[in-house]
């Protein structure tokens, strides 16, 4: 049997070397995958070097590596079989043989191989950190401990489906204003850089005195031609500077804190982070995760580092004995009405259901806010663009009438 010398990277990013016996190169790659290793290089011992074949195999292997996009399809496929009465292990074995998508099939095959080695489902899934986050692993682990894997899968599917739906609504709400902005900028650039210079040459050749509106338009065009490239260069330099600044942890924290003070962007980040925190905390508590662990996992859902730091301090206060509503109130990010509802849920002992209801109503409020924001931005951009185009048209018509009135017949 041929032997292969390989170089591979494990789930923690550590590169290892070794030798593997396998009937073929493809089988050797498959065995490395089943161990949770990602091949970087593989050569046959004592055989003819096939560098091009090796590169093709490695490229194909990377293309079939599972990503975060496989998380929800994996959970849905597994839940369908578990719901019909199959065990988790038998479901994975069947999925590894029947699925058509290579990435999802490889994911199921890898987890199934680890189950065959005696690992638990949560431990096997933890070998794929690019697919499953910490809260998913902890929920599956809790489901295994309590024998409620099916219920955990159902709640995870609901959680990720709602998140995907929210992202879809967010993209739909912001795509139209962004499109309108690009169209408006394109129209302005077309008039200023293409149409206006030609009109200026025509009016100059005809002679006559130009009206004030036309002079203002021509002056704006002259300034735009000079200032525009300078602005682009400065914007590029600023972008590079901010990128380099954010490479450092202090820069990331400071820039995220500044982002929270930016109009529109700041409130949006706060609202999304608050929603993610409440919804994630509700899912974790409903599935038997301890309060301490649930709070630690929920605080990590905040994409903004400044907010995450404040939520971490709030978690510390809760663990020291302070109520959750008071600890969250100290952050300054949570609305008062939401905090009142959290306090009521704590007092009645229904924190998890209360947080779920809060997340549901807060999501609806955020959807309405996004819709109103989208309409406001779109209307503002359209009004500004139409006003500028109307001013250009007025300046052109006024110039034509002024020049034509100066003709002597």
C-alpha positions as CSV (number, residue, x, y, z in Angstrom):
1,X,0.0,0.0,0.0
2,X,1.4,3.4,-0.9
3,X,2.6,5.8,1.8
4,X,2.1,9.5,1.8
5,X,4.0,12.3,3.6
6,X,1.5,15.0,4.5
7,X,1.5,18.5,6.1
8,X,-1.9,19.5,7.5
9,X,-3.5,22.1,9.8
10,X,-5.8,21.2,12.6
11,X,-8.9,23.0,13.9
12,X,-6.7,25.3,16.2
13,X,-4.5,26.3,13.2
14,X,-1.5,24.2,14.3
15,X,0.4,22.7,11.4
16,X,1.5,19.1,11.8
17,X,3.6,16.6,9.6
18,X,3.2,12.9,9.3
19,X,3.0,9.7,7.2
20,X,-0.2,8.0,6.2
21,X,-0.8,4.6,4.5
22,X,-3.7,4.7,2.0
23,X,-4.6,2.9,-1.3
24,X,-4.8,6.2,-3.1
25,X,-4.2,9.9,-2.7
26,X,-7.9,10.7,-2.6
27,X,-8.4,8.2,0.2
28,X,-5.5,9.7,2.1
29,X,-7.1,13.1,1.8
30,X,-10.4,11.7,3.0
31,X,-8.8,10.1,6.0
32,X,-7.1,13.3,7.0
33,X,-10.4,15.1,6.7
34,X,-12.1,12.6,9.0
35,X,-9.5,13.4,11.6
36,X,-10.4,17.1,11.5
37,X,-7.2,18.0,9.6
38,X,-7.0,20.2,6.5
39,X,-4.2,19.1,4.1
40,X,-1.7,21.6,3.0
41,X,0.8,19.4,1.2
42,X,0.9,15.6,0.3
43,X,3.5,13.6,-1.5
44,X,3.7,9.9,-2.2
45,X,6.8,8.2,-0.6
46,X,9.1,6.6,-3.2
47,X,6.7,7.4,-6.0
48,X,6.9,9.8,-9.0
49,X,6.2,13.3,-8.0
50,X,2.8,14.5,-9.1
51,X,2.9,18.1,-8.0
52,X,0.1,19.2,-10.4
53,X,-2.2,16.3,-9.3
54,X,-1.5,17.1,-5.7
55,X,-2.3,20.8,-6.1
56,X,-5.6,19.9,-7.9
57,X,-6.6,17.5,-5.1
58,X,-5.8,20.1,-2.4
59,X,-7.7,22.7,-4.3
60,X,-10.7,20.4,-4.6
61,X,-10.4,19.6,-1.0
62,X,-10.4,23.2,0.1
63,X,-13.4,23.9,-2.1
64,X,-15.2,21.1,-0.3
65,X,-14.3,22.3,3.2
66,X,-17.5,23.1,5.2
67,X,-18.2,26.7,6.1
68,X,-20.6,28.6,8.3
69,X,-23.2,28.4,5.5
70,X,-23.5,24.6,6.1
71,X,-24.6,25.1,9.8
72,X,-28.3,25.6,9.2
73,X,-28.7,23.0,6.4
74,X,-26.9,20.5,8.6
75,X,-29.2,21.1,11.5
76,X,-32.3,21.0,9.3
77,X,-31.2,17.7,7.6
78,X,-30.3,16.1,10.9
79,X,-33.5,17.3,12.7
80,X,-35.6,15.8,9.9
81,X,-34.1,12.3,10.5
82,X,-34.1,12.6,14.3
83,X,-37.7,13.7,14.2
84,X,-38.6,10.5,12.3
85,X,-37.1,8.4,15.2
86,X,-33.5,7.9,14.2
87,X,-30.6,8.4,16.6
88,X,-28.1,11.2,16.0
89,X,-25.4,8.8,15.0
90,X,-27.5,6.9,12.5
91,X,-28.8,10.1,11.1
92,X,-25.2,11.3,10.4
93,X,-24.2,8.0,8.9
94,X,-27.2,8.2,6.5
95,X,-26.6,11.8,5.6
96,X,-22.9,11.1,4.9
97,X,-24.0,8.6,2.2
98,X,-27.1,10.3,0.8
99,X,-26.4,14.0,0.6
100,X,-25.5,15.5,-2.8
101,X,-23.7,18.7,-1.7
102,X,-20.1,17.8,-1.2
103,X,-19.4,20.3,1.6
104,X,-22.4,19.2,3.7
105,X,-21.7,15.5,2.9
106,X,-18.0,15.9,4.0
107,X,-19.2,17.6,7.2
108,X,-21.5,14.8,8.1
109,X,-18.9,12.2,7.2
110,X,-16.3,13.9,9.4
111,X,-18.6,14.1,12.4
112,X,-19.8,10.5,11.9
113,X,-16.1,9.4,11.9
114,X,-15.5,11.1,15.2
115,X,-18.6,9.5,16.7
116,X,-17.2,6.2,15.6
117,X,-14.0,7.0,17.6
118,X,-16.1,7.4,20.7
119,X,-16.6,11.2,20.8
120,X,-19.8,12.8,21.8
121,X,-21.8,14.7,19.2
122,X,-20.9,18.1,20.7
123,X,-17.2,17.2,20.8
124,X,-17.3,16.0,17.2
125,X,-19.0,19.2,16.1
126,X,-16.4,21.3,18.0
127,X,-13.8,20.1,15.5
128,X,-15.4,22.4,13.0
129,X,-15.2,25.8,14.5
130,X,-15.7,27.5,11.1
131,X,-19.2,25.9,11.0
132,X,-20.4,25.8,14.6
133,X,-20.0,28.6,17.0
134,X,-19.6,28.2,20.8
135,X,-23.3,28.7,21.7
136,X,-24.3,25.9,19.2
137,X,-21.8,23.5,20.7
138,X,-22.9,24.3,24.2
139,X,-26.6,23.8,23.4
140,X,-25.9,20.5,21.7
141,X,-23.9,19.5,24.8
142,X,-26.8,20.5,27.1
143,X,-29.2,18.5,24.9
144,X,-27.0,15.4,25.1
145,X,-26.8,15.7,28.9
146,X,-30.6,16.1,29.3
147,X,-31.6,13.7,26.4
148,X,-33.3,16.5,24.5
149,X,-31.2,16.7,21.4
150,X,-34.3,16.8,19.2
151,X,-35.7,19.9,21.1
152,X,-32.3,21.6,21.0
153,X,-32.1,21.0,17.2
154,X,-35.6,22.5,16.7
155,X,-34.8,25.6,18.7
156,X,-31.4,26.1,17.0
157,X,-33.1,25.9,13.6
158,X,-35.7,28.4,14.7
159,X,-32.9,30.7,16.1
160,X,-30.8,30.6,12.9
161,X,-33.8,30.8,10.6
162,X,-34.9,34.0,12.4
163,X,-31.4,35.4,12.1
164,X,-31.3,34.6,8.4
165,X,-34.7,36.2,7.9
166,X,-33.5,39.3,9.8
167,X,-30.4,39.6,7.6
168,X,-32.5,39.3,4.5
169,X,-34.8,42.1,5.6
170,X,-31.8,44.2,6.5
171,X,-30.3,43.8,3.1
172,X,-33.6,44.4,1.4
173,X,-34.2,47.5,3.4
174,X,-30.8,49.1,2.7
175,X,-30.2,48.0,-0.9
176,X,-32.7,50.4,-2.4
177,X,-31.3,53.5,-0.7
178,X,-27.8,52.5,-1.6
179,X,-28.9,52.0,-5.2
180,X,-30.5,55.4,-5.3
181,X,-27.4,57.0,-3.9
182,X,-25.2,55.5,-6.6
183,X,-27.7,56.6,-9.3
184,X,-27.8,60.1,-7.9
185,X,-24.0,60.4,-7.8
186,X,-23.7,59.0,-11.3
187,X,-26.2,61.6,-12.6
188,X,-24.3,64.5,-10.9
189,X,-21.0,63.3,-12.3
190,X,-22.4,62.9,-15.8
191,X,-23.8,66.5,-15.8
192,X,-20.7,68.1,-14.3
193,X,-18.0,66.2,-16.2
194,X,-19.6,65.5,-19.5
195,X,-22.7,67.7,-20.3
196,X,-21.8,70.9,-18.7
197,X,-18.3,71.4,-20.3
198,X,-19.8,71.0,-23.7
199,X,-22.6,73.4,-22.9
200,X,-20.1,75.9,-21.6
201,X,-18.1,75.8,-24.8
202,X,-21.3,76.4,-26.8
203,X,-22.4,79.3,-24.7
204,X,-19.0,80.9,-24.8
205,X,-18.9,80.6,-28.6
206,X,-22.2,82.3,-28.9
207,X,-21.2,85.2,-26.6
208,X,-23.5,87.2,-24.4
209,X,-23.8,87.5,-20.7
210,X,-24.5,84.4,-18.6
211,X,-27.1,84.5,-15.8
212,X,-26.2,84.0,-12.2
213,X,-27.5,80.5,-12.0
214,X,-25.4,79.4,-14.9
215,X,-22.3,81.1,-13.4
216,X,-22.9,79.3,-10.1
217,X,-23.3,76.0,-11.9
218,X,-20.0,76.5,-13.9
219,X,-18.2,77.5,-10.8
220,X,-19.4,74.4,-9.0
221,X,-18.2,72.3,-11.9
222,X,-14.8,73.9,-11.8
223,X,-14.4,73.4,-8.1
224,X,-15.7,69.8,-8.4
225,X,-13.1,68.9,-11.0
226,X,-10.3,70.2,-8.8
227,X,-11.6,69.1,-5.4
228,X,-13.0,65.8,-6.5
229,X,-9.7,64.0,-7.1
230,X,-8.2,65.5,-3.9
231,X,-11.2,64.2,-1.9
232,X,-10.8,60.7,-3.4
233,X,-7.0,60.7,-2.5
234,X,-7.7,61.9,1.0
235,X,-10.5,59.3,1.4
236,X,-8.2,56.5,0.2
237,X,-5.5,57.7,2.7
238,X,-8.0,57.9,5.5
239,X,-9.3,54.4,4.7
240,X,-5.8,52.9,4.8
241,X,-5.1,54.8,8.0
242,X,-8.2,53.5,9.7
243,X,-7.5,50.0,8.5
244,X,-4.0,50.1,10.0
245,X,-5.4,51.6,13.2
246,X,-8.0,48.9,13.5
247,X,-5.3,46.2,13.3
248,X,-4.5,47.0,16.9
249,X,-6.9,46.0,19.7
250,X,-6.9,49.5,21.2
251,X,-7.8,50.9,17.7
252,X,-10.6,48.5,17.3
253,X,-12.1,49.4,20.7
254,X,-11.7,53.2,20.2
255,X,-13.2,53.1,16.6
256,X,-16.1,50.9,17.8
257,X,-16.8,53.4,20.6
258,X,-16.7,56.3,18.1
259,X,-19.1,54.3,15.8
260,X,-21.7,54.3,18.5
261,X,-21.8,58.1,18.5
262,X,-22.3,58.4,14.7
263,X,-25.9,59.4,13.9
264,X,-28.0,56.6,12.4
265,X,-25.1,54.1,12.3
266,X,-24.7,54.2,16.1
267,X,-28.4,53.6,17.0
268,X,-28.6,50.9,14.4
269,X,-25.6,49.0,15.8
270,X,-27.1,49.3,19.3
271,X,-30.5,48.0,18.3
272,X,-29.1,45.0,16.4
273,X,-26.7,44.1,19.3
274,X,-29.5,44.4,21.9
275,X,-31.8,42.2,19.8
276,X,-29.1,39.5,19.3
277,X,-28.3,39.6,23.1
278,X,-31.9,39.1,24.2
279,X,-32.7,36.4,21.6
280,X,-29.5,34.4,22.1
281,X,-29.8,34.6,25.9
282,X,-33.4,33.3,25.7
283,X,-32.4,30.4,23.5
284,X,-29.5,29.4,25.8
285,X,-31.6,29.6,29.0
286,X,-34.5,27.7,27.4
287,X,-32.1,24.8,26.6
288,X,-30.7,24.3,30.1
289,X,-27.5,26.4,29.8
290,X,-26.5,27.8,33.2
291,X,-27.1,31.6,33.7
292,X,-23.4,32.3,34.0
293,X,-22.5,30.4,30.8
294,X,-25.5,31.8,28.9
295,X,-24.5,35.4,29.8
296,X,-20.9,34.8,28.7
297,X,-22.0,33.4,25.4
298,X,-24.7,36.0,24.8
299,X,-22.4,38.9,25.4
300,X,-20.1,37.7,22.5
301,X,-23.0,38.2,20.0
302,X,-22.4,42.0,20.1
303,X,-20.3,42.8,17.0
304,X,-19.2,46.2,18.5
305,X,-16.3,45.7,20.9
306,X,-17.2,48.8,23.0
307,X,-20.7,47.3,23.6
308,X,-19.2,43.9,24.2
309,X,-17.0,45.3,27.0
310,X,-20.0,47.0,28.7
311,X,-22.0,43.8,28.4
312,X,-19.1,41.8,29.9
313,X,-19.1,44.2,32.9
314,X,-22.9,43.7,33.2
315,X,-22.4,40.0,33.2
316,X,-19.8,40.3,36.0
317,X,-22.3,42.4,38.1
318,X,-25.0,39.8,37.6
319,X,-22.6,37.0,38.7
320,X,-21.9,39.1,41.8
321,X,-25.5,39.2,42.7
322,X,-27.0,42.2,41.0
323,X,-30.2,41.8,39.0
324,X,-30.0,41.5,35.2
325,X,-32.2,44.5,34.6
326,X,-30.0,46.8,36.8
327,X,-26.8,45.5,35.3
328,X,-28.0,46.0,31.8
329,X,-29.3,49.5,32.7
330,X,-25.8,50.5,33.6
331,X,-24.6,50.0,30.0
332,X,-26.8,52.7,28.7
333,X,-27.6,50.7,25.6
334,X,-30.9,49.1,26.5
335,X,-34.2,51.0,26.3
336,X,-36.1,51.7,29.5
337,X,-39.2,49.9,28.5
338,X,-37.2,46.8,27.6
339,X,-35.5,46.9,31.0
340,X,-38.8,47.1,32.7
341,X,-40.0,44.0,30.9
342,X,-36.7,42.2,31.9
343,X,-37.3,43.2,35.5
344,X,-40.8,41.8,35.4
345,X,-39.6,38.6,33.9
346,X,-37.0,38.2,36.6
347,X,-39.5,38.9,39.4
348,X,-42.0,36.3,38.0
349,X,-39.3,33.7,37.4
350,X,-40.0,33.5,33.7
351,X,-36.8,35.1,32.4
352,X,-36.3,32.8,29.4
353,X,-39.9,33.1,28.0
354,X,-39.9,36.8,28.9
355,X,-36.7,37.4,26.9
356,X,-38.1,35.5,24.0
357,X,-41.2,37.7,24.0
358,X,-39.0,40.8,24.3
359,X,-36.8,39.7,21.4
360,X,-39.9,39.0,19.3
361,X,-41.5,42.5,19.9
362,X,-38.1,44.2,19.7
363,X,-37.5,42.6,16.3
364,X,-40.8,43.9,15.0
365,X,-40.0,47.4,16.3
366,X,-36.6,47.2,14.6
367,X,-38.2,46.1,11.3
368,X,-40.4,49.1,11.4
369,X,-37.5,51.4,12.3
370,X,-35.5,50.0,9.4
371,X,-38.4,50.5,7.0
372,X,-38.9,54.1,8.1
373,X,-35.1,54.7,7.8
374,X,-35.0,53.2,4.4
375,X,-37.9,55.3,3.1
376,X,-36.4,58.5,4.7
377,X,-33.0,58.0,3.1
378,X,-34.5,57.1,-0.3
379,X,-36.8,60.1,-0.2
380,X,-34.0,62.5,0.9
381,X,-31.6,61.3,-1.8
382,X,-34.3,61.5,-4.5
383,X,-35.3,65.0,-3.5
384,X,-31.6,66.1,-3.4
385,X,-30.9,64.5,-6.8
386,X,-34.0,65.9,-8.4
387,X,-33.4,69.4,-7.0
388,X,-29.9,69.4,-8.4
389,X,-31.1,68.2,-11.8
390,X,-33.8,70.8,-11.8
391,X,-31.2,73.5,-10.9
392,X,-29.0,72.3,-13.8
393,X,-32.0,72.4,-16.2
394,X,-33.0,75.9,-15.0
395,X,-29.4,77.1,-15.4
396,X,-29.2,75.7,-18.9
397,X,-32.5,77.1,-20.0
398,X,-31.8,80.5,-18.5
399,X,-28.4,80.6,-20.2
400,X,-30.0,79.8,-23.6
401,X,-32.7,82.5,-23.2
402,X,-30.1,85.1,-22.1
403,X,-27.8,84.3,-25.0
404,X,-30.7,84.3,-27.5
405,X,-32.0,87.6,-26.3
406,X,-28.7,89.2,-26.9
407,X,-28.8,88.4,-30.6
408,X,-29.3,91.3,-33.0
409,X,-31.4,90.7,-36.1
